[in-house]
Amino acid sequence: MKKIVVIFILMLFSSGAADIVFAAEKSNVAVLDFSGKSVSQEEADIITEYFRSELTKTGIFYVMDRSNIKRILEEQAIQSSGITDVNNAVRLGRLMNVQYVFVGTYSKLDSLTMLNVEMIDIETAKIEKSESRSTESLKPKDKLDLARYIAYSFTGFGVGYELFWDCSRVGFEPEWSMEQAIKNLQWNRNNYRDKKVEGYYNGKKMP
């Protein structure tokens, strides 16, 4: 039986390019534990930690360590789980001395799993940006990819490349260039003619 192999070469951001673009804009941020709805809080915490890790890997923000967040919350006798309103997030952001706070809701409705994350500006007390993503897949990787996709959507670089076979996503590379995406999409179309192969780059369908 032939093995189906899709080759993805994960490319890292060029640190030099990132430094040039964000030299004066790299901000201190904190990610509060996401609220879980119709899911266990333990699962919501896993998604939170993965989002925090992916946000750190983008290199765009200085992400506050979870242990430091926990220490500050304990000193103030505050629970971070379930905080989604702007006023409480702003108050915590000031205590943590950060420029932005990320809050989110991880939920499930029937077969649909959803993640919504908001980036709150502590100075203006307004939601700077809000991103949502959902999946009907039961695979743990696809649930984690919700957090990964949204984390990269806050960087300003877009969310890169997604590959679909027969309407099912089989690849996701948020750091790829358009040139890499085009090459991979063409390779898949040439090698898997029995499948409906589609690619999306920054949310737009590729020709």
N, C-alpha and C positions, 0 to 999 in steps of 0.2 A: 504494500500500500504506500502510495506516495505521501510524503509528509508535506503539509502546507506550511510554508515558512514565509513570513513577512519580515524583511530586514529593516530595522529602524536604527539609524546611527544617531545617538543622542548628542547634540552639539551644545556646548555651554555658551552663555553670553560672552561676548568680548568684554572683558573688564575695562579695557581702555575706552570703548565706546560708551559703556554705561557711565563711567566716571565723567566723561565729557558732557553727556546729556543731563546727568543728575547731580553734578558736582555741588551745586548750591541748593539742591532741592531734596536731598535725602533726609527723610523725616523719622523721628522717633514715634513708634506706634505700639499699641497694645491690642491683643486679641482676647476678648472676654469669652468665657465658655459659652458655646452656643446653646440655645434653648431647644429641648427635644419635645416634639409633639407627635403623639401616637408612635413614638419610638422610645427605647430606653435612654435614660440620661447617659448611661455608660457608652452607648453607641454614638450619641451626640458628642460626648467628650473625645472619642476617638477621631471623629470628623474634625473637631476643633483643633486637636493637636496636629493632625495632618495638614490642615489649612495653614496653621502657624508655621510648620516646617517648610511648606511650599512657598509661603510668602517670604520667608527668610532666604530661601534658595534663589529667589529672583534677584537678590542683591540691590533692590531698589529702596528698601526700608531698613531701618534699624529696629528689629522686632524685639520687644521686651520679653525676657525669659519668663516662662510660666512660674517658676519658683519665686521670682521677684514679685510677680503679680499676686501670687498667693500670700506672700508675706505682708504686702500692703493691705490686702483685703482682710486678713486676719487681725492686723493691728486696728483696723477700723470696724471690725466685727461685721463685715459685709460678705454676702454670698454673691459670687459673680454669675452663677448659673441662672439663666432665665432673664438676665438683664437685656432688654431690647429697646427700651424707650430712650430718647435722646437726652433728657435731663439727667437721668442717673448715670448714663454713659459719660456725659460731660463732667459730672462731678468726680467720677472715678478717674477720668483722664487727667484732670487737674491734680489729683492726688499723686498720680503716677508720673507727672511732668512729661507727658507725651503730647504730640501735635494732633494725632488721630487715634481714634479707638474703633476697632472693628467689632460689631455685634452681629449675631446671626440666629436664624431659626432653621433647624434640621427637622423635617417632618415627613410623614407618610400619609397618603390618601389612597385607599384601596391598593392598587399595584404600583402607584406612582410615588417615588421617593424624591423629595425636593430639598434644596438648600438655598436659602436667601441670606445674603450678607450685605450689611450696610457699613460704609466708611463715614464716620462722624468727625467733623472738624471741631476741635475743642475750642478754638478761638471764636468761631462764629456760631457755635452750637447748632449747626445745620448738617444735614446729610449731604456729604460731598458727592457720594456715588453709591448706587445700589445695584447689585448683580444677583440674578437668580439662574438656577439650572435645575433640571429634573431628569430622571431616568426611570424606565420601567424594568430595567435589568435587576436581577437579584444577585448578580455577581459582586462580591466585595470590592473588586478593583474598580468597577464602574461607579460604585458609590463613592469611593475615594477620589475618583476622577472629577466628581462634582466639585470637591474642594480644590483640587489642583487647577481645574479650568478657571474657577472664579478667582483664585489667588493671582493667576497670571493676568486676568482681565483688569486688575487694578494697577498694573505696572505701566500702562501706556504703550506697551508693545503689541497689544492685541493678544490673541490666544493661539496663534499658530495654526497647525495643520491637524485635520481630522480625516481619517480614512474609513470608508464604509464599504462593506460587502453585503449585498442584498438587503440594504437598509439597516444593517446592524453595524455599529461602530466597532472596528477591530484595531484601530490605532489612533493615538493622540500624542502629538509632539508640540507643545506650546512654544518651544524655543527655535523651531526650524524656520529657515528663510523660505521665501516663495520659491526660489530655485530648487532647494532640496525637496520641497513639497511636490513640485511639478515632476521631478525625476522619479520620486517614489510612486506617484500616482500613475505615471506612464508605465513603470515597471510592473505594477500590479495589474494594469489593464492588459499588458502584453502576456503575462504569465497566468492569469486567471480569467480567461475568456468565457468560462462557464458561469461567471458571477457578474452581477451588476455592481460595478466598481465606481464609487463616487468619492470625490474629495472636497473638503471645505477648508478655506483659508480665512482666518479671522471672521468666521461666521458666514462667509460668502461662498457659494458653490463654484467650484473650479470648472472650466470648460473641458 
